[in-house]
Every structure is written in structure tokens, then in C-alpha cells.
Amino acid sequence: MLSISSVSFAEEKKDDCPGKISSIGESVLADTGERILKGVYKALGCEVVVEALPGRRALAAFNNSSVDGELYRLRIAENKYKRPFVRSETPIFTVRNSLWTHPNNDLATKLPIGYVRGILWQEKYMDGRRGKIFNSVEDVFLAFDHGEVGAFLSADFSVSSYQAEKGFQTEPSRAEKINTASLYHYLGAEFTPFMKRFSKFISDHSSFSEMEVSMDEDFVN
């Protein structure tokens, strides 16, 4: 049987250190964000497990408390949450999101647009458009290389990083800037004390600066 002091310590530790959070699928953006976030957590005395999940499964995992939070989300996702939550006091970083197309215009218009299930800005953009849905950003990039889609939606950071590290067989062209989006870290409300420490740390140290883009007139909160 746990003593009162042991229970208090366990509850305090749980409140202060989230144990497991989700990220959306496999992507350079998520991988880089995970690396930086784990470094911040470690600096704050916490070890965290990050589980990559498709977008809708990540939401479900947070809502049923299978995970303690999400690596990042747009604020428009908040109406999908069914449990009390706390948002980082400032965005952890911003990204520019675009439509990327095949340089051959015939292929770009003939084939569907690739996008990722559960990424809300992409689902919103694709309303009424012909597309092909995938479970991860990596799957979209591979489909583009294999000629399954003639265009795709993605954060510019992910495209440039993938091109630098792996390389597209055919380099896509940036056809349309859709928005510049502010991404926040989310945790269950019981982790509010930790989130306060987290928010102060990333503000003081500019922890996610390598992922930042300049704000512009198309900023989406």
C-alpha cells in the first residue's frame, strides 16, 4: 500500500511531467519538432515518449487520455478536443503551407492532389477538390515521386528538408501559398503547471527557432 506521502509525490510528478504525447504521422516537420521538444522536456527534468499517429487517431488518443498531449496543433483543432486542455502560452513555431505541383502542367492537372488524413487545414482546402488521401506526409511525397498524384499539400519546411535530405525524383514547384500557420503545444489541463514552465523556457531560449518562418499577411491563428 502506498503511503500518503508516496501518493502525493506520484501525483505531483504526474502533474508536472507528461509521460506520453502524440505527433501527427511521419514527416520531417514532426521529426524535427519531436527532437527539439524532447530536448526542452529534458532540460525541464522530464522524459517523454512521442508516438507517431495518423491525425484523427492522434485526436482520439488525446480525447481518451491514451496520451497526455499533442506535439503541435493549430488552434482550429481545439473544438475537436473533448477533455480539458492547456495550450502553450505562445506558438512553438509557425509554418508556411503551400500547394506543390509537378512541373509538367498536364500531369499536375490530370492527377489528384495528395494530402494527409487528419491535418485539418489540408482537409479544409480539399473540400470540393479532387484528391487522394494518405496517412502520412512521407506517403504523400512517395506517391508524388511514383506518379500517383500530380500535386500535394505540405508545409514548406517539410518539402525543403525532404529535398535536401532524400531528394524528390522530380522536384515539385510551389504553385500556391495557402497560409502561414501558428502551431501550439497541447497538454491535458492537469499538466498546467508543467506547461507554464515549458512556455517560459521556449520563450527564454527560442527553442524552436530553426523551424520558424517570417509572419505575413496570410497568417492563420
N, C-alpha and C positions, 0 to 999 in steps of 0.2 A: 504494500500500500504506500502511495506517495504521501509524504508529509505535506503540511500546508505550505512550508517554505519551498519545497520542491515543485509543487503545483504552481506557486506564484512565479518561480523562476521560469518554468516552462511556458507559462502564459506570456510573461514579459518577453521572452526570447521569440516566441511566435509572433507577437505583435510587432516586434522591431525588425525581424528578419524574414522576409518572404522566402519560401523554400523552393518554389517551382513556378515559372511563368511560361507562357506560350509565345511563339513567334509565328508569323504567317508564312508557312511553306519554306521552300528552299530558294534563296536569292542572295546575291551579293549584298544587297541592302540589309537584309535580315542578318546575314553572317557578320557584316561589319558592325551593325548595331549591337548584336549579341556580344561580340568581342569587347567593345567599349563598355557596355553595360556591366558585364561580369567584372571588369576592372574597377568600375565605380563601386559595385557592391562589395568587392574585396577590400577596397580602401575604407569602406564603412563597416568592415568587420563581418560581412555576410557572404556565405557561399550560396549560389543559386543555380538551379538546374533550369535550362531553357529547352523546351520541347517544341520542335517544328511541327505545325499542324496546318491543314488547309484552313482558309479564312473562316468559314462557317463553323467548322469544328472547334477552332480556337475560341470563338464566341461562346459556343455551347460549353466548352470546358471551363471557361471563366464563370459562366452563369451557374453551373452545377458545382462550383468550387473544386473541380479537379485540379485547377491551377490557381495560384494566388493572384495572378495578374497577367497583363499582356505587355510584351516588349514595347510596342507602339501602336497607336491608332489615331485616326482623325477624330475630331470631336463629334462629327456626324454619327459616329458609331455609338455614342452614349445612349441613344434611345433604344439600342438593341440590348443594353445591359439590364438584367433582371435581379441584380443584387446590389447593395450599396457599394459605391466605389469612391476612390480618391484619384484625382488626376495630378500629374506633376504641375508645379506652380507655373512653370514656363514650358514651352515646347522643348523637347530634347534636340530636335533638329527640324529643318524644313527641306523639302524636296521639290523639284520641278518635274511635273508629269507631262508626258507627251505621247502623241501618236507617231509611231515609226513605221515606215513603209519600205517595200522593196524598190530599188532604183528603177526597175522595169515597171513602168506605169501600167502596162497591160496586166501583169501578174498582180500588182498591188490592188487593182480594181476588180479583178476576176475572182481572187481568192478571199476567204473570210478574214476577219480581224481576230487575232488571238488575244485572249485576256484571261485573268485568273479569277476563279470562283472565290467569292467572299471578300474581295477587295472592293469596297463599296464605291469608290469614285469610278472604278472601271465598269462596274455593273450599271451605274447610273449613266455613264457615257454611252454604253452599248444598247441602251433602251431604244428599240426601233431600228437598230442596225444589225447587219448580218455578221455573226461572229462564231468563233469556236472556243469553247471554254476548256480551261486546263486547271490542274490542281496546284501548280507552282510556276514561278517566273522562269525557272530553268527549263521546264517543259515547253513553255511558250517560245523561248529562244531556240530550242532544238527543233520545234515544229517549223519555225521560220526558216531555219537552215535546211530542213528537209522538204521545203516547198508545200507544207500543209496549209500555211496561212501567208497572205500577201502583205500583212501589216500586223502590228501589235501595239498594245498599250503598255507603258512601263515608265518608271522613274528614270530620269536621265542618268542619275548616278549609277543605276544598275546596268544600263546599256554601256556606258563608257568604261565601267570597271570590267564587265564581261569581255568587251572588245580588247581591253588591254591585257587581261589575264588568259583568256582562252581564244578569243577571236571568232567572229562570225565568218562563215564561208562566203557570204555576200554581205557586205557592210550595209546596214539599214540607213535610210535617210530620215532625218527628223522633219516630219511633214506638218505637224500642228502642235503648238504648245497649248496644253489643256488647262493647267492651273499650277500654282505653286502652293504646296500644302504643308501645313504645320502639324507635326506629329508629336503626340504626348505619350508619356509612360503612364500606365494604369495599374492600380492595385485594388484589392478589396479594401473597403473602408476601415477594416480592423488594422490595416497597416499604415494608417495616417501618421503615426509618429516617425516611422521609417521614411515615408515619402517626404516629410518635412526635411529630414537630414539629407535625403537624396537630392531634393530640389536645390538646397543651398549649396551642396557640393558641386553639382554640374554647373551652377551659375558662377561659383567662385573659380572653377578650374576650366571652364569652356570645354568640357569633356568630349562633346560630340562635334567639335569644330571642323574636323576633317570631312564631315558629311553635309556641312552647311552649303546652301546656295543663297544668293542675294534675293531679298524680297522684291516683289514688283507689283504692278497694278492688278495682277491676276491672283493675288493671294487669297487662299481659301482657309478659313479658320477651322 
